[in-house]
Amino acid sequence: KIATETFGTLIRLTIMASAHALALVIMCGWCMANVAAACTLSCEADTTCFSSDLAAARDCWNGIPYNTTWQQTTLDTISTSLENFGFGALYHKTGPPYDLEVPLLEELSSLSESSSFASDFEFQENLQTIMTSLLDAHTRYSKPGCYSATLVMPVAFDFQLDEARTNSGALQSEPSAYLIESAFYEQYTAAFPDLDLSPLWNQPVTLINGLETVTAISTWGATHESRSNNAGARFNAALRSFLYRSAISTQVGDAPDALVVTMADGSEVSLPWLVAYNSNFGITSACEKLTQSTETEAEAESEKQKQLPSLTRQPLLLVNEGLAEGVLTHAELHDDRPDRNVIISPEVAQFEISCFTQKTGSEKALVMKVASFSPNAPTSNGTYIDAWTGFLSDAATCLDQAHDLIVVDVMQNGGGYVCLGLRLLELLVEDYFYDHTKVQMKYDLPHSHLMDNWIRVVNNPDPYIDPDLVEQILNPATQEPFVDGDAYYYPGRNVTMGGVQSWRTNWFCLNCKEAEVLPTGYTPKKFMSPDRLVILSDGTCGSTCASFTRIAQEAGVATFIGAGGLWKEEMDVASFAGGFVCNPDYLTTMAEMSGLPPFPNFITNQRWQFGWAAWYSQILPTRPVQFISQEPDYRTSFWSFPHTSVNASVTTAATSALYDSTISSSYARIKAEQSSCKSSSNTVVWLSVACGTLGFGLLGTLVYVALDRGWISLGYRQESGGGDGKEGLLG
């Protein structure tokens, strides 16, 4: 049996060498050596159970027998679907800033050729490792339901920024990792009553299994956390998933028996994993997709809810990839806060938007939390229009409050309906409200055998089976729908991405006309200037949320504050900005309607989708937005992100303090810039008079224009560089 620490190191090295599939098959000594007897863990339905027996959990994972039919059907489905992958060519070599090289189809082919797996779990781990290497939540692979167990700990991370001045005057600014009780503390101490946890409190963690804390988290996140291709945003996600390892969502086969935590005083505590699981864990039949011949009506509805949607109106992000986050609590946010007026409480926010106003002297800030762009309809028989109306009406209710500053919190927002994100942006920015074309995004799709036949036979003016079920597309030149499929598909464009030539469609944009009239008859009372529209992101804001942030950022119509990340390192404001997605269910129906042979589809109940359309940057028009990086204007030292593993009252209190610091520092920044503007006006007048007196009238005019447009720095704001000045405002 390979030592777990060595195994983890080898895993990372093989991934860096881009030899994931074959190398993992060869080296998966843990899986080979741990083929177990039948699963002995059991749990009642609709219950979460806990076990201290990690060996028994491994038996349950490995007890699902290897099934060649499952393997080949899964790989055939994924490989055939990926012929429509929007970034299939680009991943051969993405170039800067991320420089990823993932020959995806080749690695899946190598995996298909192997039949030496000791269990289905070993195969699933290998497949999940390959998909995770894309670092793209749109292509995240979730294992079938029989693997539904999570490794949890009694602690969660609480990063705090330590600052001090050195003798030379330099500012030391480095985060330290402290530990707090997790949401599983009681279950953990009950399972391990003799384990002394007292050394864990009130001092920093220096090492985890011999690695520095930040290094341990970020290194693990690079191979297990697919939330973002940006290291800073990915760190924010891994901060929680490192101590909460879901076997459905990530690879757990390389998890050590325990995490050895070294504290600042040199003390060590070995923390074994506690296993949380449900009634499906280790049951082979729980992996199988129910068929019409075997399922009852109730089972069919249950299965429908678990699987990716097929032909129902859904967000273009078919699975909202938000983190397993806890909700903000009303009491911690607003009790004993007479300066706050609650408009929509987070605990009763029916359509994913909550808000309050906060008064500071004569100033009043509006804080809007947008948890998701995937609101549910208010009733079981409601439509997507009902959901859209509810979301945008709540947004209007918030915006109707008196305010002179807006803070929009999109931390951990996993996306949803693209048109909702664009419409909210229109309600916030005056130019966008009166000209919808300014938020339209440029998309294309790859050509493929399936799409060639779809256009030839069906020739639908949209790439979707029924254009009434998903957002339609528009011709950017005419602002009208395409007349037929030929019009957007041909002649197409011969494009080189990643050194690979391929054909892609003509450009198109989304048709959001239904959203653009909601709420009916509504016009915002006022709009904020860019310095008074503040968007707060942890970088994991993705998909539709990435559209919402990136459009505003590229146009400079808002001020962006980035929370957390790897301190003093670059961090993006958004993740998985790939465009919109597809899945095998959609492709199966397209193949049927095109008269093609049956399209392969899963016979087990894993969840998977892929990026179909690519969305391109406005400022780097040849680059898909997913493969560019833009830093926020300011950074703030906040890492207390809500999550199901952390007590909601703790993270809500920290988030409340974050809102306070964001509001106060934003007002301070605005006042400082206003004061500097007055000084710059005096400078402009003096230079203009001086130049005119000397006979340099043209030079005087040029100096005036340069200063007026900010082309000459007066030293009152920092546009680039190390970021100390910016971080200081919020630190």
Residue pairs with C-beta under 8 A, 6 or more apart in sequence:
1 29
1 30
1 33
1 34
2 10
2 27
2 29
2 30
2 33
4 30
4 254
4 255
4 256
4 257
5 209
5 210
5 256
7 27
7 29
7 30
7 254
8 254
8 256
10 27
11 24
11 27
11 129
11 223
11 254
12 219
12 222
12 223
14 20
14 23
14 24
14 27
15 129
15 133
15 223
17 23
18 101
18 102
18 103
18 133
20 107
20 126
20 129
20 130
20 133
21 107
21 108
21 110
21 111
21 114
21 126
21 130
22 110
22 111
22 114
24 125
24 126
24 129
25 111
25 114
25 116
25 117
25 126
28 122
28 125
28 126
28 253
30 253
30 254
31 62
31 117
31 118
31 119
31 121
31 122
31 125
31 253
32 118
32 122
34 58
34 59
34 62
35 62
35 118
35 119
36 58
36 59
36 60
36 61
36 62
36 63
37 59
37 63
38 59
38 63
38 282
39 56
39 59
39 60
39 63
39 281
39 282
39 283
40 56
40 59
40 60
41 49
41 51
41 53
41 56
41 57
41 60
41 275
41 277
41 281
41 282
42 49
42 279
43 49
43 277
43 278
43 279
43 281
44 279
45 279
46 279
47 278
47 279
48 276
48 277
48 278
49 276
49 277
49 278
50 184
50 187
50 191
50 274
50 275
50 276
50 277
51 57
51 191
51 274
51 275
51 277
52 191
52 192
52 272
52 274
52 275
53 275
54 151
54 257
54 272
54 273
54 275
56 275
57 149
57 275
57 277
57 281
59 282
60 149
60 277
60 281
60 282
61 119
61 121
61 147
61 149
61 247
61 252
61 253
61 282
62 118
62 119
62 121
62 122
63 119
63 282
64 119
64 120
64 121
64 146
64 147
64 282
64 284
64 287
65 119
65 120
65 284
66 117
66 118
66 119
66 120
66 122
66 123
67 120
68 115
69 603
70 120
70 123
70 287
70 603
70 604
71 112
71 115
71 117
71 120
71 123
72 112
73 600
73 601
73 602
73 603
73 604
74 127
74 602
74 604
74 606
75 108
75 111
75 112
75 127
76 600
77 584
77 600
77 601
77 602
78 108
78 127
78 608
79 105
79 108
79 109
79 112
80 587
80 599
80 600
81 582
81 583
81 584
81 587
81 610
82 88
82 104
82 105
82 108
82 610
83 448
83 449
83 450
84 445
84 446
84 448
84 450
84 451
84 582
84 587
84 610
84 612
85 104
85 139
85 446
85 610
85 611
85 612
86 445
86 446
86 578
86 579
86 610
86 611
86 612
86 613
86 614
86 624
87 136
87 497
87 578
87 611
87 614
87 624
87 626
88 104
88 105
88 446
88 502
89 446
89 495
89 496
89 497
89 498
89 500
89 501
89 502
90 497
90 498
90 500
90 624
90 627
91 100
91 101
91 102
91 103
91 104
91 134
91 498
92 101
92 102
92 103
92 497
92 498
92 499
92 500
93 99
93 100
93 101
93 498
93 499
94 100
94 101
94 498
94 627
95 498
95 627
97 627
97 628
97 629
98 135
98 229
98 230
98 627
98 629
100 133
100 134
100 135
100 229
102 130
102 133
102 134
104 130
104 134
107 130
108 127
108 130
111 123
111 126
111 127
111 130
117 123
117 126
120 287
121 147
121 253
122 253
124 143
124 144
124 147
124 606
125 251
125 252
125 253
127 141
128 141
128 143
128 250
128 251
129 223
129 251
131 139
131 140
131 141
131 226
131 608
132 140
132 141
132 223
132 224
132 225
132 226
132 250
132 251
133 223
134 226
135 226
135 228
135 229
135 234
136 226
136 229
136 576
136 578
136 611
136 626
137 226
137 227
137 228
137 321
137 414
137 542
137 543
137 575
137 576
138 317
138 321
138 543
138 576
138 578
138 581
138 609
138 610
138 611
139 226
139 608
139 609
139 610
139 611
140 226
140 249
140 319
140 321
140 608
140 609
141 606
141 607
141 608
142 248
142 249
142 606
142 607
142 608
143 247
143 248
143 606
144 286
144 287
144 288
144 604
144 605
144 606
145 248
145 280
145 286
145 287
145 306
145 605
146 280
146 281
146 282
146 283
146 284
146 285
146 286
146 287
147 247
147 248
147 281
147 287
148 247
148 248
148 277
148 278
148 280
148 281
148 286
149 247
149 275
149 276
149 277
149 278
149 281
150 244
150 245
150 246
150 247
150 248
150 275
150 276
150 277
151 244
151 245
151 247
151 252
151 255
151 273
151 274
151 275
151 276
152 182
152 184
152 188
152 243
152 244
152 245
152 273
152 274
152 275
152 276
152 645
153 182
153 184
153 188
153 243
153 244
153 259
153 271
153 273
153 274
153 645
154 181
154 182
154 184
154 185
154 188
154 189
154 197
154 271
154 274
155 179
155 180
155 181
155 182
155 185
155 197
155 200
155 243
155 271
156 179
156 180
156 181
156 182
156 183
156 240
156 243
156 643
156 645
156 646
157 177
157 178
157 179
157 180
157 205
157 217
157 239
157 240
157 242
157 243
157 639
158 177
158 178
158 179
158 180
158 639
158 640
159 175
159 176
159 177
159 178
159 239
159 564
159 637
159 639
159 640
160 175
160 176
160 178
160 637
161 173
161 174
161 175
161 176
161 567
161 637
161 731
162 172
162 173
162 174
162 175
162 176
163 171
163 172
163 173
163 731
164 171
164 172
165 171
165 172
166 172
171 724
173 567
173 568
173 724
173 727
173 731
174 567
175 214
175 567
175 637
175 639
176 204
177 204
177 205
177 213
177 214
178 202
178 203
178 204
178 205
179 200
179 201
179 205
179 261
180 646
180 650
181 647
182 188
182 243
182 645
182 646
182 647
183 326
183 644
183 645
183 646
183 647
184 274
184 276
184 645
187 274
187 276
188 274
189 195
189 197
191 274
192 272
192 274
195 269
195 271
196 269
197 269
199 263
199 265
199 267
199 268
199 269
200 261
200 263
200 269
203 263
203 264
203 265
204 213
204 263
204 264
205 213
205 261
205 262
205 263
205 264
206 212
206 213
206 262
206 263
206 264
207 213
207 216
207 260
207 261
207 262
208 216
208 217
208 259
208 260
208 261
208 262
209 216
209 256
209 259
209 260
210 260
210 262
211 219
214 235
214 566
216 242
217 235
217 238
217 239
217 242
218 231
218 234
218 235
218 238
218 566
220 238
220 242
221 234
221 235
221 237
221 238
221 241
221 242
222 231
222 234
223 251
224 238
224 241
224 245
224 250
224 251
225 234
225 237
225 238
225 241
225 250
226 250
227 233
227 234
227 237
227 238
227 321
227 323
227 540
227 542
227 575
227 576
228 234
228 237
228 539
228 540
228 542
228 572
228 575
228 576
229 575
229 626
229 627
230 539
230 570
230 571
230 572
230 575
230 629
231 566
231 569
231 570
232 539
232 562
232 564
232 565
232 566
232 569
232 570
232 571
232 572
233 538
233 539
233 540
233 565
233 571
233 572
233 574
233 575
234 575
235 564
235 565
235 566
236 538
236 539
236 540
236 563
236 564
236 565
236 639
236 641
237 323
237 540
239 564
239 639
239 641
240 323
240 324
240 641
240 643
240 645
240 646
241 249
241 250
241 323
243 259
243 645
244 324
244 643
244 644
244 645
245 252
245 255
245 273
246 252
246 324
255 273
257 272
257 273
258 270
258 271
258 272
258 273
259 270
259 271
259 273
260 268
260 269
260 270
260 271
261 268
261 269
261 270
261 271
262 268
263 269
280 286
287 604
287 605
288 603
288 604
288 605
289 303
289 307
289 602
289 603
289 604
289 605
290 299
290 300
290 303
290 605
292 300
295 303
303 605
306 605
307 585
307 605
307 607
308 318
308 319
308 583
308 585
308 607
308 608
308 609
309 318
309 585
310 585
310 586
310 589
311 465
311 466
311 469
311 589
312 469
313 383
313 384
313 468
313 469
313 470
314 469
314 470
315 373
315 374
315 415
315 416
315 417
315 418
315 544
316 417
316 418
316 470
316 471
316 543
316 544
316 580
316 581
317 374
317 414
317 415
317 416
317 542
317 543
317 544
317 580
317 581
318 581
318 583
318 609
319 607
319 609
320 372
320 374
320 414
320 415
320 416
321 414
321 415
321 542
321 543
321 576
322 371
322 372
322 412
322 413
322 414
322 415
323 412
323 414
323 540
323 641
323 643
324 643
324 644
324 645
325 412
325 641
325 642
325 643
325 644
326 642
326 643
326 644
326 646
326 647
326 648
326 651
327 346
327 347
327 371
327 642
327 648
328 346
328 347
328 354
328 369
328 642
328 648
328 651
328 652
328 655
329 346
329 347
329 648
329 649
329 652
330 342
330 345
330 346
330 347
330 348
331 649
332 648
332 649
332 652
332 653
332 656
333 340
333 346
333 356
333 652
333 655
333 656
334 340
334 342
334 345
334 356
339 358
339 359
339 360
340 356
340 357
340 358
340 359
341 356
341 357
341 358
341 359
341 401
342 356
343 354
343 355
343 356
343 357
343 397
343 398
343 401
344 353
344 354
344 355
344 356
344 394
344 397
344 398
345 354
346 354
346 369
346 371
349 369
349 371
349 394
350 375
350 376
350 378
350 390
350 394
351 375
351 376
351 387
351 390
351 391
351 393
351 394
352 370
352 371
352 372
352 373
352 374
352 375
352 391
352 416
353 368
353 369
353 370
353 371
353 391
353 394
353 395
353 398
354 368
354 369
354 371
355 366
355 367
355 368
355 369
355 394
355 397
355 398
355 401
356 366
356 367
357 364
357 365
357 366
357 367
357 401
357 402
357 403
358 364
358 365
358 367
358 659
358 660
358 663
360 663
360 664
360 667
363 404
363 405
363 667
364 402
364 403
364 404
364 405
365 403
365 404
365 405
365 406
365 407
365 663
365 666
365 667
366 398
366 399
366 401
366 403
366 405
366 406
366 407
367 406
367 407
367 409
367 659
367 663
368 395
368 398
368 406
368 407
368 408
368 409
369 409
370 408
370 409
370 410
370 413
370 424
370 545
370 548
371 412
371 413
372 413
372 414
372 415
372 416
373 391
373 413
373 415
373 416
373 417
373 418
373 420
373 421
373 424
373 544
373 545
373 548
374 414
374 415
374 416
374 417
375 387
375 388
375 390
375 391
375 416
375 420
376 382
376 387
377 383
377 384
377 386
377 387
377 390
378 386
378 387
378 390
379 386
384 417
385 514
388 417
388 419
388 420
388 514
388 515
388 518
389 518
389 519
391 420
392 420
392 423
392 424
392 427
392 515
392 518
392 519
392 522
393 518
393 519
395 424
395 427
396 427
396 519
396 522
396 524
399 406
399 427
399 428
399 524
399 525
400 524
400 525
404 532
405 528
405 532
405 534
405 663
405 666
405 667
405 670
406 428
406 528
406 532
406 533
406 534
407 534
407 535
407 536
407 659
407 662
407 663
407 666
408 428
408 533
408 534
408 535
408 536
409 536
409 655
409 659
410 535
410 536
410 537
410 541
410 545
410 548
410 549
411 536
411 537
411 538
411 540
411 541
411 563
411 641
412 538
412 540
412 541
412 641
412 642
413 541
413 542
413 545
414 540
414 542
414 543
414 545
415 421
415 542
415 543
415 544
415 545
415 546
415 576
416 543
416 544
416 545
417 471
417 515
417 544
418 471
418 510
418 512
418 544
418 547
418 580
419 471
419 510
419 512
419 514
419 515
419 516
420 515
420 544
421 544
421 545
421 547
421 548
422 436
422 439
422 440
422 510
422 512
422 515
422 547
422 548
422 551
423 512
423 515
423 516
423 518
424 548
425 432
425 439
425 548
425 551
425 552
426 432
426 433
426 436
426 439
426 516
427 433
427 522
427 524
428 524
428 527
428 528
428 533
428 552
428 558
429 527
429 533
429 552
429 557
429 558
430 527
431 438
431 557
432 438
432 439
432 557
433 523
433 524
433 527
436 512
436 516
437 479
438 555
439 551
440 474
440 476
440 509
440 510
441 509
441 510
441 547
441 551
441 615
441 616
442 476
442 507
442 509
442 615
442 616
442 618
442 621
443 473
443 507
443 508
443 509
443 510
443 579
443 580
443 613
443 614
443 615
443 616
444 493
444 504
444 505
444 506
444 507
444 508
444 613
444 614
444 616
445 451
445 463
445 504
445 505
445 612
445 613
445 614
446 502
446 503
446 504
446 505
447 489
447 492
447 502
447 503
447 504
447 505
450 587
450 590
450 591
450 594
450 596
450 599
451 463
451 489
453 591
453 594
453 595
453 596
454 460
454 463
454 485
454 590
454 593
454 594
455 485
455 486
455 489
455 490
456 594
457 593
457 594
457 595
458 485
458 590
458 593
458 594
459 484
459 485
459 486
460 467
460 484
460 485
461 467
461 472
461 473
461 481
461 482
461 483
461 484
461 485
461 487
461 488
462 470
462 472
462 473
462 481
462 482
462 485
463 473
463 485
463 488
463 612
463 613
464 470
464 472
464 586
465 586
465 589
465 590
465 593
471 510
471 511
471 512
471 580
472 481
472 510
472 511
473 481
473 482
473 488
473 508
473 509
473 510
473 511
474 480
474 481
474 482
474 508
474 509
474 510
474 511
475 481
475 482
475 487
475 488
475 508
476 507
476 508
476 509
481 511
482 488
482 508
487 506
488 505
488 506
488 508
489 505
489 506
490 506
491 506
492 503
492 504
492 505
492 506
493 503
493 504
493 505
493 506
494 501
494 502
494 503
495 501
495 502
495 503
495 504
504 614
530 556
530 557
530 558
530 559
531 559
531 669
531 670
531 673
532 559
532 666
532 670
533 552
533 557
533 558
533 559
534 558
534 559
534 560
534 561
534 662
534 666
535 549
535 552
535 553
535 558
535 559
535 560
535 561
535 573
536 561
536 563
536 658
536 662
537 549
537 560
537 561
537 562
537 563
537 573
537 574
537 632
538 562
538 563
538 564
538 565
538 638
538 641
539 562
539 563
539 564
539 565
539 571
539 572
539 573
539 574
539 575
540 575
541 548
541 549
541 573
541 574
541 575
542 574
542 575
542 576
542 577
543 576
543 577
543 578
545 574
546 574
546 575
546 576
546 577
546 625
547 577
547 615
549 560
549 573
549 574
550 573
550 574
550 577
550 617
550 625
550 630
551 618
552 558
553 560
553 573
553 630
554 617
554 618
554 619
554 630
555 618
559 633
559 634
559 666
560 573
560 632
560 633
560 634
561 632
561 633
561 634
561 635
561 636
561 662
561 730
562 571
562 573
562 631
562 632
562 634
562 635
562 636
563 635
563 636
563 638
563 639
563 641
563 658
564 571
564 636
564 637
564 638
564 639
564 641
565 571
565 635
567 635
567 637
568 722
568 723
570 629
570 631
571 631
571 632
571 635
572 629
572 630
572 631
573 630
573 631
573 632
576 611
576 626
577 615
577 624
577 625
577 626
578 611
578 614
578 615
578 624
578 625
578 626
579 611
579 612
579 613
579 614
579 615
579 624
579 626
580 611
580 612
580 613
581 609
581 610
581 611
581 612
582 609
582 610
582 612
583 608
583 609
583 610
584 599
584 600
584 601
584 602
584 608
585 601
587 599
588 598
588 599
588 601
590 599
591 597
591 598
591 599
592 598
592 599
602 608
611 626
614 624
614 626
615 624
615 625
615 626
616 622
616 623
616 624
616 625
617 623
617 624
617 625
617 628
620 628
631 723
633 726
634 665
634 726
634 727
634 729
634 730
635 723
635 726
635 727
635 730
635 731
636 658
636 661
636 662
636 665
636 727
636 730
636 731
637 727
637 730
637 731
638 654
638 658
640 646
640 650
640 651
640 654
640 655
640 658
641 651
642 648
642 651
642 652
642 655
643 651
661 730
662 730
665 729
665 730
668 729
669 729
672 716
673 716
673 717
676 714
676 716
676 717
679 714
679 716
680 707
680 714
680 716
683 707
683 714
684 703
684 704
684 707
684 708
687 700
687 703
687 704
687 707
688 700
688 701
688 703
688 704
689 700
690 700
691 697
691 699
691 700
691 703
692 700
703 712
705 711
706 712
707 714
713 719
717 725
718 725
718 726
